[in-house]
Amino acid sequence: MIWINKGVEPIEWSEKKATPGFTKYEPIPALRDALLEEQKNICAYCMRRIPVKDAGITESSKIEHLKSRHRHPALDRDYNNMVVCCPGSIDGSAHCDKSKAHEDLTFSPFNTAVQKSIAYSTKDGTIKSSTPSWDTDINNVLCLNNARLKETRAKVIEGVQKVLSQKKFSAKELNKMLTDWSTPTAKGYKPFCGVVIWYIEKKLKLLK
């Protein structure tokens, strides 16, 4: 999981909300585009690349409300309550927005403390937060430790370990690698970039 620098809502959405009679959430292309831009084309929760097209899934992305529209209808058009997610299903296993459904989270991806609380198992790719309530949400609400996501994160860690095993990297070299993974390209962030960022930061701490 990676921190999202929440931006200002697009003018098209502001104008849409000001339209007489517009009292119920109805997304427009500019809204999705703005969310994708601020998240640099990765899912707010699992960090998969958006858009994604999984077998049997027709959606490529979903606009997600942090506080659900079902429980908080007054926030259904609030841009600060929105992120964009992947379709939320791999091999029939629900995760992210799809598993969250009408539940609310105890954390916000706009809070820098969330990313700082996250760690990953180098053995099997398990994601864990040091804050108990956030960890519960990660496992039981967002289901980010399903088998495929864990497997993918484990492969990402294995990949960076392989690179770092080629030689002894200096702090300067590790910082350059950290910058590369923290900086979006023309296509956006690299998928699962938060995993690599965490791992490199961990290595840098060992050099101090």
N, C-alpha and C positions, 0 to 999 in steps of 0.2 A: 504494500500500500504506500502511496506517495501523497505528500501534501499538495492540495489544489489551491492555487492562488486565485481566489474568486474575484472575477472582474465585474464591470458594470453591465447591467442588462442591455441588450441591443435595442436601439431606438425603435426598430420594427415591433418589438414586444411591448415597449412602453406605449406605442401608438395603438397597438391592438387592445391592450388593457383599458385604454381610454375610450375605446369605441362604445357608444351607447348600446346597452343590452348585452355586452360581453361580461357575463357574470359567472361563467363556468369554464374551467380549464379546457383549452383546445390548442394543441401545439401548432406552431408554424415553422417552416424550414429555417428561418433566420434564428429561431430560438435554439434549435438543435446545432446549427452551425456555430453559434457563439459558445455553447457548452463544449463542443468538440475542440474548438480553438483554445479555450482556456485549459483544457485537460490534455491538449496536444495529442489527441487521438488515441488515448488509452482509457480503459474502463476505470471509473472512479474507485472501484473496490478491488478487483482481481488483477488489474493492470494488463489485461489482454488488449491487443490492437483492435481498434474500432475503425471501420466496420469489420465485423466478422460474419462469416456465413458458414455455420455448422450444418452438417447433414440433417435434413428434416426440419431445419429452422428457417423460416422465411424472413424474420426480422434481422436487421444488421446492427441495430442499437436500440436502446430504450431510454427515454427521459424519465429519470427517477426522482421522486420527492423524498428528501431525507425524513421529514415528518409527513407521514402518509396522507394522501388526499382523503382517505376514508375517515381518519381520525381528526384531521385538521383541515376541513374544507376551506377555511378562511385563508390558508396558506397555499392553495392549489395553483395560484398564479404568481407567487412570490419567487422571483428569480434566485434569491439567496437561499431558497429551499430546494434548488434543483441541481442535479448532476446528470451526466449521461453514462450509461452502462452498456456492457455487452448484452447479448440476448439472454444470458444467464442459464444456459443449459448445455451440458456436455455429456454425451452418451446417456441422455435421459436423467442426469443428475442435476437438480436445480441448485443454483448459487446466485450470489449478488442480488439484483432487484427481484428476480423470479422467486427466490426462496424467502426474501424479506417480506414480500407481499404487503400487508397492511401494518406490519410492525414498525416501531420507531427505534432508532439507534440511540445508544447512550453517548455516542461520540460523533464528531463532525470531521470529514476529511479536510475541512478548511482550517482545522486546528493543528498547528505545527507540532504540538505535543503528541499527537497520535502517531505520526511517523517515527518520532523519537522513541516511542514506547514499543515499537515493533522489532521482533527478531525472527530469524528463520533457522530451522534445523538444517545443519549441513549434511545430516544423514538421510533425511527423507523429505525435506522441503516444507515441513510444517511451519505455518505462520503463527506467531504468538505475541500477545501484548502483555506487558508487565502490569497493566491496569486490569484487575479482574473483570469488571463489568464490560470493558471493551473486548476482552478476550472471549467472554461469553457471547457477545454479539458476533464476533468474527467466526466462531464455531457454530453457534446455534441459529443465528438469524441470517447471516450472509453465507454460511456454509463454505467458507473459503479453504477449508481443509478437506475437500472432497478428493478422491483418489487422483483424478487427472490433474487438478491444479497443483497438488503436492508433487506429483511426478514431474510436471513441467518446471516448477521452481527448483526441484532437486537437480534437474538437468542444467538449468541456468547456473546454479552454484558450481556444478561439476565443470561447466565450461570455463568459468572465470578462474577456478582453481587450476585448471589445465594451463591456462595462459600464465598465471603467476608462478607456476612450477618450472617454467622454462629458464628462469634466471632469478637472481635476487634483485627485486625492484626497490629503487630508492623512494623516499617520501615524495620527492618531486615527481617521479614517474607515476606513482600511485595517485597523486593529486591531479595529474593530467588525465589519467584514466577516469577518475571520479568526475572531473569536469565534463569529459566526453559523454558519460552516461547521464549526467544531470542536465545536459543541454540538448534540447530537442533539435532534430534535423528538419529538413523540409517536409518529411512525412510525419513529424511529431516525435514524441518520446519513443525510445526502443521498448518493445513489450517487456514487462516484468523488470523494468529498470530499477525499481525500488529494491529488488533483491540484490542486484549487483552493487548499488550504492551502499546498502547496509554492509555488504561483505567487505568492500574496499575500506569503508570507514572503520570497520573492525580491525583490519590489517594496519591501518594508519595508527590506531591507538596503541598497537603493540610496538610500534617503532618509537614511541615517545618515552 
